[in-house]
Amino acid sequence: MYKTFFSLVFKRMDAERAHHLAFRWIRLAVRVPVLRTFVAAVFAPRYKELRTEALGLRMHGPFGLAAGFDKNAVAIDGMAMLGFDHVEIGTVTGEPQPGNPKKRLFRLVEDRALINRMGFNNDGSLAVAARLASRRPVFKTVVGVNIGKTKVVPEAEAVADYVKSAERLAPYADYLVVNVSSPNTPGLRDLQAVGHLRPLLSAVREAADRAVPARRVPLLVKIAPDLADEDVDAVADLAVELGLDGIIATNTTIAREGLGLTSDPAVVQETGGLSGAPLKARSLEVLRRLYARVGDRITLVGVGGVETAEDAWQRILAGATLVQGYSAFIYQGPFYARDLHKGLAARLRQSPYATLADAVGADVRNPA
Ligand SMILES: Cc1cc2nc3c(=O)[nH]c(=O)nc-3n(C[C@H](O)[C@H](O)[C@H](O)COP(=O)(O)O)c2cc1C
């Protein structure tokens, strides 16, 4: 049904307009108590066997919404109503900013992919912190807060910009993510080099501890799929050294070659980060490499091209404790999380593992 609706309505609309329209419906639905109870019952059934503990947090399951969909923390309950077990808001920057000029979001329907160069359009850390502070949750869900650099802030002042966001937002974050991997802020991905990353992560850790002395807010870093393998290893080693809580792999890719893209070449060559199905193989590869390096010392979050329960299961076997998705939600609609959970519970039951936790990293620990 959603596929027909997508072809008839959303596909004919500008991608960003369609996003805002869907977003408005979700936010409206969650305001009506009877409706939200009904929608949650249909779209967010809970499976006991999928209960997950990660980052010191209890969740209904391992599958959550990746950053970028709810940049300003306005639809956390709406996304929980649709079955996402955690919602990562942001990227939020120190200061508010409009992002890049439109048009900046493109669909590659044949490839089940998107290209975006949104450029961190968001209300800024002060406004988002105020919104989170006044939030009255309707559904219990884990809220991750993803932070990034304000575009106009020079690289030399990047740490201070992240620290500002961390201080303002950590009090409302179940976990905090340092995003150094979006391709749409000039110079941002250079911060993935260990020489830049060490002082940045240390400063954000201290800022979070200063802002929230009573609780250790878990800190994660989100990396790009375009890192060379040695750089993936270097980030993994640094994460262990600094006592980081997790790594999110991966963000979107700037690659286009060798991905078998069949969509209109004029769209394929748009500047920005590519997400969705064509990202699947590399994201999985990066995840597997990370798990081989860090094992169970750090929580890994698998994201990039997760479309089905089988994809999520493969991420878990490759070392992910948590799994996220974004692009497939655009193509599959409100049944995305529900179908994924149902399939994942079935996959676990058929497997030799008693719990999801037992399956984490099994493929890497015992290669076939
Ligand atoms: C339109 C769009 C905006 C995004 N914005 C952000 C962002 O602000 N911060 C971030 O860390 N990732 C952002 N992402 C990346 C996603 O969180 C995710 O890492 C990536 O899309 C791969 O997952 P997917 O293939 O399931 O979409 C964005 C992705 C899309 C499609």
The ligand as an SDF file (V2000), in Angstrom:
LIG
                    3D

 31 33  0  0  0  0  0  0  0  0999 V2000
   18.7780   13.2060    4.2130 C   0  0  0  0  0  0  0  0  0  0  0  0
   19.8050   12.6570    5.1530 C   0  0  0  0  0  0  0  0  0  0  0  0
   20.3110   13.4790    6.1590 C   0  0  0  0  0  0  0  0  0  0  0  0
   21.2700   12.9840    7.0330 C   0  0  0  0  0  0  0  0  0  0  0  0
   21.7230   13.7890    8.0320 N   0  0  0  0  0  0  0  0  0  0  0  0
   22.6140   13.3030    8.9250 C   0  0  0  0  0  0  0  0  0  0  0  0
   23.0620   14.1040    9.9970 C   0  0  0  0  0  0  0  0  0  0  0  0
   22.6340   15.2390   10.1770 O   0  0  0  0  0  0  0  0  0  0  0  0
   23.9780   13.5630   10.8550 N   0  0  0  0  0  0  0  0  0  0  0  0
   24.4580   12.2940   10.7160 C   0  0  0  0  0  0  0  0  0  0  0  0
   25.2800   11.8450   11.5310 O   0  0  0  0  0  0  0  0  0  0  0  0
   24.0240   11.4930    9.6960 N   0  0  0  0  0  0  0  0  0  0  0  0
   23.1340   11.9740    8.8160 C   0  0  0  0  0  0  0  0  0  0  0  0
   22.6990   11.1790    7.8000 N   0  0  0  0  0  0  0  0  0  0  0  0
   23.2860    9.8330    7.6390 C   0  0  0  0  0  0  0  0  0  0  0  0
   22.4190    8.7370    8.2760 C   0  0  0  0  0  0  0  0  0  0  0  0
   22.3330    8.9290    9.6660 O   0  0  0  0  0  0  0  0  0  0  0  0
   23.0380    7.3560    7.9900 C   0  0  0  0  0  0  0  0  0  0  0  0
   24.3010    7.2560    8.5990 O   0  0  0  0  0  0  0  0  0  0  0  0
   23.1840    7.0870    6.4990 C   0  0  0  0  0  0  0  0  0  0  0  0
   22.1130    7.6170    5.7700 O   0  0  0  0  0  0  0  0  0  0  0  0
   23.3020    5.5970    6.2050 C   0  0  0  0  0  0  0  0  0  0  0  0
   22.1500    4.9200    6.6100 O   0  0  0  0  0  0  0  0  0  0  0  0
   20.9510    4.5140    5.5760 P   0  0  0  0  0  0  0  0  0  0  0  0
   21.6110    3.8370    4.4070 O   0  0  0  0  0  0  0  0  0  0  0  0
   20.0510    3.6130    6.3700 O   0  0  0  0  0  0  0  0  0  0  0  0
   20.3030    5.7830    5.1760 O   0  0  0  0  0  0  0  0  0  0  0  0
   21.7400   11.6520    6.9000 C   0  0  0  0  0  0  0  0  0  0  0  0
   21.2290   10.8430    5.8920 C   0  0  0  0  0  0  0  0  0  0  0  0
   20.2580   11.3200    5.0260 C   0  0  0  0  0  0  0  0  0  0  0  0
   19.7100   10.4100    3.9590 C   0  0  0  0  0  0  0  0  0  0  0  0
  1  2  1  0
  2  3  1  0
  2 30  2  0
  3  4  2  0
  4  5  1  0
  4 28  1  0
  5  6  2  0
  6  7  1  0
  6 13  1  0
  7  8  2  0
  7  9  1  0
  9 10  1  0
 10 11  2  0
 10 12  1  0
 12 13  2  0
 13 14  1  0
 14 15  1  0
 14 28  1  0
 15 16  1  0
 16 17  1  0
 16 18  1  0
 18 19  1  0
 18 20  1  0
 20 21  1  0
 20 22  1  0
 22 23  1  0
 23 24  1  0
 24 25  2  0
 24 26  1  0
 24 27  1  0
 28 29  2  0
 29 30  1  0
 30 31  1  0
M  END
$$$$
